[in-house]
């Protein structure tokens, strides 16, 4: 059974109203609850020999949406900290940013541009261990657009619920606030 993680330590984060964060936490809790419900239903259907049925197939499709919604929110909230932490210019992550983009500043501009794309979704900095390189990636829906075998290193939610209460349609202002709240130590640990 998946347990929801308490992210109340993010309350008071500059650029994010407590109401916005509480709403967002409630949405995340729904993903955890639905992931658990679907996992139980799918296990029961398998025991009852009901796999391959239209009902089972639809639940499996939905399971990917709920699970990825749960996990992406955990990455997102997990790479945030009230007040953020400084980016370490001597870290392996900084080295990868420089290799792939020429500099941290160029990487940041590209990541922000990825998060500014029209539509709903996620901006994710992925690390491909096999090729030993990073990519800024747009994920359109929770369960669409992931890079197989790559590790999510930095995740930014750009669905409207992540910013509209505080910023309306000014996504760029939200992205700036998000960057000020990044916990670079956590992000760097994810790279390994």
N, C-alpha and C positions, 0 to 999 in steps of 0.2 A: 504494500500500500504506500502510495506517495504521500508525503507529508508536506503541507505548505510551510514555507519559510517565512518567518516574521521579518518584515523590512521596516518596522516602525522607526528604526534608527535613522531612516532617511527623512523623517518628518523634520521640518525646519530647514531643509536644504534650500539655499538661496536660488531663486528662479523657479521654484516649484511650490505652489500653494499646498498647504496640508490637505485641503479638500481634493485637489487634483490627485495627489498621491494616494489618499485613502480610497478614492474611486478606482484608481488604477490597481491598488492592492486587492480590492474586492473583485475586480475582473480577473486578476491572476488566481485568486482563490477559487473562482468558478472553473478555471481550466484544470486545477488540481482535482477538484471534486468530480468533474466530468471525466477526467482521465481515469480515476479510480472506478467510477461507475461502468465505463465502457470496458475496462480491463476485466472487471468481474463478470459482466454480461458475456463478453467473448469467451472467457474461460468456461462459463456455464454452458454456452452453446456448443463448445468443443466437446465437453463431457457428455452432452446429450446427443452428439452426432449430428448437430445442425450446422456444421461448417459448410461453406459453399452455397448456402441458401441466400436469396436476395437480402434478407434481413441481416445475416451475418456479414455479407459483403459490404453493405452500407455502413454497418457499425465499424468495420475495419477502416473504411475511408474516413469516417468521422474521428476515429481514434488518432490518426495521424495529425489531424487538425488540432485536437485538444491537447495531445501530448506535446507537439511542437509549440503550441501557444503557452503551455506551462513552462517548458524548458527555456524558450527564448526570453520569457519574462524573468526567469531566474538568472539568466546571463545578464540581461539588461539591468535589473535592480542590483545584481551582484557586482557589476562594474561601475556602480555609482557610490559616492561617499559624500556626506555633508561637508562641503568645502573642497572636495576633490583632493588629489595628491599631485605633486609635481611629476612631470614626465622625466624619466631618467635618460639623459643623452648618452650614457655609457652602457645602456642595457642592450640585450640581444634584440629586443623589439625595435629600438631606435636604429640599430644596424640594419635590420630587415627593411625598415621604412626607407632608409637611405639607399639600399641596394635596389629596391623596387621602384622608388619614386624620385630618387635624387636627393631628397631631404625630408625631414619631418614636416616642414611647412607645406611642401607640395603634396605629401600624403594627406595632411589635414584638409587642405583645400579640396582634394579629390573625394575624401570621405564625406565632407560636408555637402559637396555637390551630389554625391550619391544619395544622401539623406534628403536632399531637396527635390529629388525627382518627383514629378506629378504622380499621384496615386497613393494608395495605402500600402504599408509594408514595413520593412526593416532594412536598415543599413548595417552590414556586418563586415568586419575585418576578419577574413579567414586566413588560416595558416595551412598551407599544403605541405605536410611533412615529407612526402615523397620527393617533391621538387624543391623543398626547402625555400619556399617563397610565400609572400602574402598577397592578398587580393582584397579590394573593397568591392563588395557585392550587394546588389539589391535583391531582396526576397519579397516577392509580390504578395504572397499569402504565407501563413505559417508553414504550410506543408508543400510549398512550391518554390523552387529556385535554390535549394541548398546545394553546396558543392560536396559531392560524395567523398567521404574520407578526410575532409578538411576539418580543422578545429576552429570553432568560433572564438575569437580572441577579444573582440570588442563588439558589443551589440547595442544598437540604438533603435528604439521603437519610434516609428514615424506614422503609426496609425493615429488618426485624429484624437482619440481618447488620451493620448500621451501629452497633448499640448493645448487643445482648443479651449479648455476651461480658463487657462491662464493667458493664452496668446492669440486666441481666435484663429485667424488664418495666417498669422505671421510665423510660419514654420521656422524661418531663419533665426528669429529671436529665440525660439525654443532650442534650436540646435546650439546656439551660443551658450545658453544656460546649461545645456547638457554637457558641453565640453568643459565648463567650469566645475562640474561635479564628477568628472571621471576619476575613478580610483586607479591610477596608472599602475600601482603596485599589483593589484589583482589582475589587471590586463596583462602585465609582463609575466606573471606567474602562469597564466594560461598558455603562453607561448612555449613555456617549458625551459 
